[in-house]
Amino acid sequence: MDFSFWALLVMKMLTSAAIVVGASLVVERSGPFLGAMIVTLPISAGPAYVFLALDHGSGFIAASALAGLPVSAATVIYMVVYAALAQRFRVLPSVGSALGVWVIAIAAILKWQWSLGSALALNMAVYALAIPLTRKFSIAAVPVAPKKRAWDVPFRAALVMTVVGVTLVVGRTLGPSIAAAAALAPVVLISVALILQPRMGGTAAASVVANGVPGMLGFVGALSLLHLCAVRLGAPVALILALAVSIGWNASLIAVRRWRLGGRAGI
């Protein structure tokens, strides 16, 4: 395992911990919608593409972004399954079953050669089903969280970093195709469930994940732009534009939400 892998591993562990801990605190203060908008930003996946850009050419980045599009669709499938199961089951059965479905979806995805058109068609079909299915799970009220203990935030951060580290190391060990899928595995969403469901219940945790489904559309747009622009504009410019697309999409969802609620940013 080379230096870039270990640097990426540390970067993803730190950024994922910051995202999940920050999002969980936002959920407890402001509700699941704003937490979901933080969770679905590509701040965790972003470092993977930055390190790929440092190690490989723009053509490799374009191909990696294309490969990430069907993987992103599998992540949305994970979100739907978890949101449904968390209503009735504890965290480990809910996460484990949803992750099992994700693995099956990834196994099917890796057998196909994807073009931009076919990858976008897959995402359109998945979102056409996922958004209506998760809408009823997105409106749950968040109960008052238990009083925080001094070790609570460090424990959350350590849990997230452990999940991310194990996922990437195992993926790297099992081969390049698995490593590519593991790099975009829903580790942030898994960590959100592991942190929030024991503290606030399955309904509240499911609400965060369900609210994140529309936010994932920004990631689809970001990957599409990265695929199209990496060679034409160069990887650094394309990465900045892709990040701007994702942030802009989530910001627009927040703005629409605030407008509908008359300026309030709550759940």
C-alpha positions in Angstrom: 0.0 0.0 0.0 1.6 3.3 -1.2 1.8 6.6 0.6 -1.1 8.1 -1.3 -3.5 5.4 -0.1 -2.6 6.0 3.5 -2.8 9.8 3.1 -6.2 9.4 1.5 -7.3 7.0 4.3 -6.3 9.6 7.0 -8.0 12.4 5.1 -11.3 10.5 4.6 -11.3 9.4 8.2 -10.9 12.9 9.5 -13.3 14.6 7.0 -15.9 11.9 7.5 -15.7 12.2 11.3 -16.0 16.0 11.0 -19.0 15.7 8.7 -20.9 13.1 10.7 -20.3 14.6 14.1 -21.2 18.0 12.8 -24.3 16.7 11.1 -25.5 14.8 14.2 -25.1 18.0 16.3 -27.1 19.9 13.6 -29.8 17.3 13.7 -30.2 17.6 17.4 -30.4 21.4 17.2 -32.1 22.1 13.9 -33.7 18.9 12.6 -33.0 16.2 10.1 -33.2 18.2 6.9 -30.2 20.5 7.5 -28.3 17.5 8.8 -29.0 15.6 5.6 -27.8 18.5 3.5 -24.5 18.3 5.3 -24.2 14.5 5.1 -24.8 14.5 1.3 -22.1 17.0 0.4 -19.1 15.2 -1.3 -16.6 16.3 1.3 -15.8 12.7 2.1 -15.6 11.5 -1.5 -13.8 14.7 -2.5 -10.4 13.7 -1.1 -10.5 10.5 -3.0 -10.7 12.4 -6.3 -8.1 14.9 -5.2 -5.6 12.1 -4.6 -6.5 10.4 -7.8 -5.8 13.7 -9.6 -2.4 13.8 -8.0 -1.5 10.2 -8.9 -3.2 10.0 -12.4 -4.1 12.0 -15.4 -7.3 13.8 -16.2 -8.5 10.9 -18.3 -8.3 8.6 -15.3 -10.4 11.1 -13.3 -13.0 11.3 -16.0 -13.2 7.5 -16.1 -13.4 7.3 -12.3 -16.2 9.9 -12.2 -18.2 7.8 -14.7 -17.6 4.6 -12.6 -18.9 6.5 -9.6 -22.3 7.3 -11.1 -23.8 3.8 -10.9 -22.2 3.4 -7.5 -24.1 6.5 -6.4 -27.3 4.9 -7.5 -26.5 1.9 -5.3 -26.0 4.3 -2.4 -29.5 5.7 -2.9 -30.9 2.1 -2.8 -29.1 1.7 0.5 -30.8 4.9 1.8 -34.3 3.6 0.8 -33.8 0.2 2.5 -32.3 1.7 5.7 -35.0 4.3 6.0 -37.7 1.7 5.7 -36.1 -0.9 8.1 -35.1 1.7 10.7 -38.8 2.3 11.4 -39.2 -1.2 12.9 -35.7 -2.6 13.7 -32.7 -1.8 15.8 -29.6 -0.1 14.3 -27.5 -3.2 13.5 -30.2 -5.2 11.6 -31.2 -2.0 9.8 -27.7 -1.0 8.7 -26.6 -4.6 8.1 -29.6 -5.4 5.8 -29.3 -2.2 3.9 -25.6 -2.7 3.4 -26.3 -6.3 2.2 -28.6 -4.9 -0.4 -25.9 -2.3 -1.4 -23.3 -5.1 -1.8 -25.7 -7.0 -4.1 -26.4 -3.9 -6.1 -22.6 -3.2 -6.4 -22.0 -6.8 -7.5 -24.5 -6.3 -10.3 -23.2 -2.9 -11.3 -19.6 -4.1 -11.6 -20.6 -6.7 -14.2 -21.7 -3.9 -16.7 -19.8 -1.5 -18.8 -21.4 1.9 -18.2 -21.6 4.8 -20.6 -22.7 8.3 -19.3 -26.1 7.8 -20.8 -26.7 4.4 -19.2 -25.4 5.5 -15.9 -27.6 8.5 -15.9 -30.6 6.4 -17.0 -29.9 4.1 -14.0 -29.9 7.0 -11.6 -33.1 8.5 -13.1 -34.9 5.2 -12.6 -33.6 4.8 -9.0 -34.5 8.4 -8.0 -37.9 8.1 -9.7 -38.7 5.3 -7.2 -36.6 6.5 -4.2 -37.9 10.0 -3.8 -41.6 9.0 -3.5 -40.7 6.0 -1.3 -38.7 8.0 1.2 -41.0 11.1 1.3 -43.1 9.7 4.1 -40.0 8.9 6.2 -38.5 12.4 5.8 -41.1 14.3 7.9 -40.5 12.7 11.3 -40.1 14.9 14.3 -36.8 14.7 16.2 -37.1 13.9 19.9 -35.0 15.7 22.5 -31.6 14.0 22.6 -30.2 12.7 25.9 -27.8 15.1 27.7 -24.3 14.9 26.2 -21.5 13.4 28.2 -17.9 14.6 28.1 -16.8 11.7 26.0 -19.7 11.8 23.6 -18.3 13.8 20.7 -14.8 12.0 20.8 -16.7 8.7 20.8 -18.7 9.7 17.7 -15.6 10.8 15.9 -13.7 7.6 16.8 -16.6 5.5 15.6 -16.8 7.2 12.3 -13.1 7.0 11.7 -13.1 3.3 12.5 -15.9 2.5 10.1 -14.2 4.5 7.3 -10.8 3.0 8.0 -12.0 -0.6 8.0 -14.1 -0.1 4.8 -11.2 1.3 2.8 -8.5 -1.1 4.1 -10.8 -4.1 3.4 -11.7 -2.8 0.0 -8.0 -2.2 -0.9 -7.2 -5.8 0.2 -9.8 -7.4 -2.0 -8.7 -5.9 -5.3 -9.0 -2.8 -7.5 -12.7 -3.1 -8.5 -13.7 -3.6 -4.9 -11.4 -0.8 -3.8 -13.1 1.6 -6.2 -16.6 0.7 -4.8 -15.3 0.9 -1.2 -14.0 4.4 -1.8 -17.6 5.5 -2.5 -19.2 3.2 0.0 -21.9 4.9 2.1 -19.7 5.1 5.2 -20.9 8.5 6.2 -24.6 7.3 6.0 -23.7 4.2 7.9 -22.0 6.3 10.6 -25.0 8.6 10.8 -27.2 5.6 11.5 -24.8 4.1 14.1 -24.6 7.5 16.0 -28.2 8.8 15.7 -30.4 5.7 15.9 -29.3 4.6 19.4 -29.5 8.2 20.7 -32.7 9.4 19.0 -34.5 6.3 17.6 -34.9 4.8 14.2 -37.6 7.2 13.0 -35.4 10.2 13.5 -32.3 8.6 12.0 -34.3 7.4 9.0 -35.6 10.9 8.6 -32.0 12.2 8.1 -31.3 9.5 5.5 -34.6 10.0 3.7 -34.1 13.8 3.6 -30.7 13.1 2.0 -32.1 11.4 -1.1 -32.8 14.6 -3.0 -29.5 16.0 -1.9 -27.7 13.0 -3.6 -28.9 14.4 -6.9 -26.2 17.1 -6.5 -23.6 14.4 -6.3 -24.9 12.9 -9.6 -24.6 16.3 -11.2 -21.1 16.8 -9.8 -19.8 13.4 -11.1 -21.4 14.0 -14.5 -19.6 17.4 -14.8 -16.4 15.9 -13.6 -16.6 13.2 -16.2 -17.3 15.7 -19.0 -14.8 18.4 -18.0 -11.8 16.7 -16.5 -10.1 16.2 -19.8 -11.3 19.5 -21.4 -10.6 21.8 -18.5 -8.1 19.8 -16.5 -8.7 17.9 -13.3 -8.2 20.8 -10.8 -10.7 23.1 -12.5 -13.2 20.2 -13.0 -13.0 19.2 -9.4 -13.7 22.8 -8.2 -16.7 23.0 -10.6 -18.0 19.6 -9.4 -17.8 20.7 -5.8 -19.6 23.9 -6.7 -22.4 22.0 -8.3 -23.0 19.8 -5.3 -22.8 22.7 -2.8 -25.0 24.9 -5.1 -27.6 22.1 -5.4 -27.9 21.6 -1.6 -28.0 25.3 -1.0 -30.9 25.6 -3.4 -32.7 22.8 -1.6 -32.2 24.7 1.7 -33.4 28.0 0.1 -36.6 26.3 -1.3 -37.2 24.7 2.1 -36.9 28.0 3.9 -39.2 29.7 1.4 -41.8 27.0 1.9 -41.6 27.3 5.7 -41.7 31.0 5.6 -38.1 31.6 6.4 -37.7 29.0 9.1 -35.0 26.4 8.7 -36.3 23.7 11.0 -37.5 20.2 10.1 
